[in-house]
Amino acid sequence: MKALVIGGTGPSGHYIVNGLLRRGYSVAILHSGKHEVDEIPATVEHIHTDPFSEEALRAAIGIRTFDITIAAYGRLRRIAGIMAGRTGRFISIGGAPAYRGYMNPTVLQPEGMPIPSAEDAPVVPVEEEDGKGWRVAKTEQAVFEKHPDAAHFRYPFLYGPYQIAPREWCVVRRILDGRKSIVVPDDGLTLNHSAYVENAAHAILLAVDRPEASAGQIYNCGDERMLTLRQTIDIIARTLNYEIEIVSMPKEFAVPARPMIAQPWTTHRVLDLTKIRTQLGYTDIVAPERGLAITAIWLKDHPLPANGTDEKILQDPFDYRAEDELIASWKMLCAKMPQVRFEREPGYTATYSGPGGKPRSSPFS
C-alpha cells in the first residue's frame, strides 16, 4: 500500500507519517525540504518541491498513483484537482475558520459562534463577510467536488513541539524573562478550542482506519477537554516551577493579551466533537494538561529567536515597560474605586444548594 503525505514535517505530520508506517504503508512525503524532523525515519521517501506551485506539484508527482493521499500542506484546492484520479482515498486538513462567526462573531445574533459548533453549523456565505473564512469554506467545497468520498478535518489551533508561532510562547518567554505578572482579559476565562499535535494526528489516522465511516464526511478536530486562558497560564507556570501573578482587567485595557487570545474578541470558540467521537471513536490520547506541559518544556528548550520571524508572527512586542505601566495604572484605578453601599447586598442564588440554603419554594422540599 502506497501513501502520499503532502506536508509531513509540520507539528502533527510526523505522527501521521509514523502512524501510516505502523499500518503497513510505504510512505512518501512531499514538502519543500526546508524543514526536516528527526522523528521521520530514513525509510520514508522525500519528494522535494514547492507544494504551493501547481506546475511544480504536477511535475513532482508525474504519473505516480497512491492508495491514499493526506493533504496537510499547500494549496488544497489545487492539490485536490491534481490528485483526482491519482489516489484511492483523499484525506484533507483545513481549518475551523470556515465557520460563520469564527473570525467575525459580530455577524451572528446573539454575538458569537454557537457553543458548541457542530459540523452542520453555517459556514461563511460570502467573501464580503469574512474573506479568510469564505476561502476556507470554498476550498472544502472544491475538495468534495473532486473527491466525493474524501474525509476532511477542520483543525483548530494546534499546540506542541514544532508548532510555528506558538501562542504558548507568549507565556513561556515572560517566565524565562523573569516577569512577575501577566495580563489577561476578563479573568482569563476565554475558551478557544485547540488540539495537542498528537491528538490531531490521531484523528486523521482514525479516518485511515475507518474508510467507509469517514467517506464524504467533515469532522471537527480538537481536544475533548478545553482549558481557559487562565488555566493554560497556570499549567505552564507550574510546569516550569514558576509563580506569576495573573492580572485581570477588561478586554478593552488588556492589550498585551491580544496575541494569546488571537482574536479581537473574548467570545468563545468551542467545537462539537460528537460526530468524530461517535463515528470514528475518537478520544484524546494525550490529556491537555500533559500536552501543555510538554509544550512548555519544548519551548523552554527550543526558544524562539527574539524578534525572529516566528515571534513577529505572534505580534507580541514583549514591551515590559508598557506592561508594567498598564498594570500599575490598573491597580491604582482599582484602589481608587469607591466603596458602593447597597441597601440590601446582592447574594449568590442557592436555590438547590441543600440544607441551609434551600428556599421554601424548592421543588425538592
N, C-alpha and C positions, 0 to 999 in steps of 0.2 A: 504494500500500500504506500502510495506516494502523497506527501503533504507539502504544500507551499504555505509558508507564513510570510506575509508581506509586512515588514517591520521585524519584530522578533527580538530586538535589543533594547526595547523600552522597558518601563518598570514592571509590567506584567508579562513581557514577552518571553523571558527565559523559562518562566513557569509553564507557559503554554507549549513551548518547544520541547521541554523535557517531559511534559505530560504526553505529548504525541509519541515521543520515543518510547516511553514505557508502554504505550498501547501498540507498539509494533510498527509504527510508521517510519518510513525513510523520509527525513525532513530536509527541505531546502528553505533557507531564509533569504528573502530579497530585501536588501536595505542599502543605504548609501555607503556603508563601510567606514563611516567616520567614527562610529562608536561600536566597540566590541566589549562583550562581558565574559568574564571567566566562567560563568555558570553554564554557558553553552559548550557542549563537548566538541571535540575536533571532528567527530564523525558527521556533523551537520554540514551540509553544503552551503556555501555562501554565494549568493548572486549579487554582486555589487553594481548598482546602477542608481539612477535618480528616480525614486518612486513617485515623484510629483510630475515627471515628464511622460506624457503618453507615448511619445515616439521612443524614448529610451526604455520604457517599460515593455513595449511590444518587442523591441529588438532583443531585450534580455531574456524574455520568455520564449521567443521564437515559436516553434511548433510543438513545444512540450505540453503535455497534459498531466493533470493531477487528480487523485481521488478526492482530495479535499483541499480547499483554499481558505485560509483565515486571513482576512484583510484587517490589519491592525494599524496601518500607517499609510500615508499618501493620500491622493485624491480618490476618494472612494467611488465616486460616480464613474470615473474613467476606468478604475480597476474593475468594477462590476461589468462594464462593457467589454473590456479586453478579455476577461476570464469567461465570458459567456461561450459555452461550447468547449471549453478547455478544462473544466473541472466537474467532478461528480457532485460535490457539495460545496456550498459557499456560505461561510460564516463571516459576518462583518461586525465591526465595532464602531459605534457612533457615540453620540452624547445626549445627555438629558436636556440640553438647551432646546431640543426640538419642542418641548412642552410649552404651550402658551402660558405666559406668566413667569417662566423660569428666569428669563433675563429682564423682563419688564412686568413686574407684578401689578402695576397700576392699570393695566388693560383689563383686569378682572374685577368683578364686584361680587362679594367683598374683595378688597385688595389682597393679592397673594395667591399662590398656587393652592389647589385643593390639597388637603392633608389627610391621608397620603394621596399621591397621584398615581393612578394605575395606568397601564399601557394604553387603555382606550380613552384617556383624557385628551382633550383637544390639543392639537399641535398648532404652531404659529401659522395662521392662514394667509397672510400677505406680507410682502417684504417690507412695506412701509411701517408695519407694527414692530418688527424686530428682525433686522437684516440677517443677523447670525442665526437665530433660531429658525427662520424661514429656510435658509440654505441647508441647515441640518435636516429639516423635515423633508425638503425636496430630494435630498440625497437618499434618504430612506426609501422614498417612493421609487427612485431610479434603481435602487438595488433590487427591489421586488419585481420591477418590470423586466429586468434581465435575468433574475433568478427567483422565480415564484416560490421555490422551496427553500429559500435562504433562511437562516436564523440570524437575527440582528439584535445586538445588545446595546442598550443605552447606558454608557458609563457615566457615573457621577465624578466628582473629584477623586483622584487616587492619592494614596499616601503610602510611603515605604521607600526602600532603597531604590536608587536610580531615577526617582521622580524629578522631572525638570521643574525648576522654580517651585519647590515645595513650600506650602504655606506654613508648615511647622517650623521652618527656618526662622520665621518672624519671632517665634518664642525662643528657640534654641540659641540664636545669636545673642539675644538680650541676656540670657542666662550666662553664656560664655563671656559676655562683656561685663558681667557683674552688676547688671541692673537690679535695683531693689523693687521696682514697681513696673506694672504693665497695665495699659489702659484697655478696657473692654466696653462695648456699648450695652446698655440695658441689662446690666448684671451678667453679661456673657451668656445669656440664655438662648441665643440663636441656634437653631438646628439646621445644619447644612449637610445633606446626605453625602457620604463618602464611602470608599471601599479600600480596604487594605489590598495591596497589589496581588498577593497570593489568593485572596478570596475572589478577586475579579477574574483571575486566570482560571480558577476552579469553576466559575460559572460558565466560561467558554467551553471548557473541557466536558462539562455535562451535556452540552449540545452535541459534541463529538460522540459521546456515548449513547445518546438518545436521538438518532436521526429522524425517526418517524414522529416522535412527540414534538420536536423542535422545528420541523419543516414548516416554513411560511409564517413563523412567529417572531414577534418583537418581545424582548424581555428587558425589564428594569434590572439593573445590576447595582449592588451595594451591600454594605454590612447589614446584618439582621438587626443589630442594635446600634443606636445612634448616641453620640456624645455631644453635649453642648460645648460651646467655645470655652466656657469656664472649666468644664471637666477636662477638656483637651489640654488646657494650660496646666491644670493641676497634675495630670498624669505625667506630662513631660517634665515638669519641675521635680516631682517625686522620683522619677526615673533617674534624673541627673543629680539627685540628692541636693536639691537647692530649694530655698524658700524665697518666694517672690510675692509681693503684695499685688492683688488684683484690684484695680481701682475702677469702679463702675461709674459711668456718667451717661447722660442721654446721648443717643447716637449723633445728634447734631454737634456735640462737642467732642465725641470720641474719634477724632480724626486719625490718630495713629493706628487705630484698629482696622482701618479700611482694608489693608492687604490681607488681613486674616479672615475677614468675612467675605471678601472677594465679590462684593456687590454693594450698590449704593443704598440698599435697604436692609433692615433686620428681619424681614419676613422669612418664614421657614421654607426650606426646600426638602421635602420628605417624599421618597418614592415608595410605592406599594410593591412589596416583593411577593405577594400572594401567588402570582402566576408562576414565577420561576421556582418557588418552593413546592407548589402542588404538581406542576407538570414535569419538572426536572429533578425534584428532590433536593433543591439547594439548601445547604446550611453553611454557616461560616466555619472554615477550618482553622482560622486564626481569630481569636477574640479581639475586638477593637482596642482594649486596654493593652494587650500584648503587642498588637501591631503598632500602636503609638510608641510603646517603649522601644521596640526595635528601630522604629523610625528616628526617635530621639538620639539613640546611641549611634546610629549610622551617620546622622548629620553632625554629631559631635566629632566623630572620627573622620568624616569627609566634609568639612565645612565648605560652604560656597565661598568663592573668592570675593573679597569685599569690593563692591562696585563693579563686579563682573556681570556678564550678560544675564545669567540666571537671577542674580539678585536684583538687577534692574527690571527684569520682567515682573517681579513681585511688586514693584513700585513702592517699596518701603525705604524711605531715606535714612532710617535709624537716626533721626535727629533728636538726640537725647537732651540737648539743651532746651529745645522747644517742648519736649515731653515733660521735662521737669517743671517748666514754667506753667504748662497747662495743668498738671496735677496740683501744683501749689495754689494756682488760682481757683481751681475747683474746690479744693479743701477749704480755702478761705471763704468762698461763697457759701458752702455748706455750714461753716461755723457761724456765718452771719445770718443764716436763715432764722427768722423769728419763730418763737415757740407759739404756735397757734393753739388756743384752747377751745375745745369743743364742749358745748353744754352737756352733751352726752357722748362719751368717747365711743367711736365705732369699734366693733368687736369682730372676731372671726366666727363665721357661721359654724355651728356644731350640731347640725340637725340630727345626724346619725352617729354621733361620737360615743354613744353608750352612756352608762350610768354617770350622773353628774353633769352631763352636757346634753342630755336628751330632753327636748322640749315636749310639752304636753301634747302637741299635735302630731308627734311621731306615729307613723302607721304601725310601728313595731311595739308600741307601748301596750 
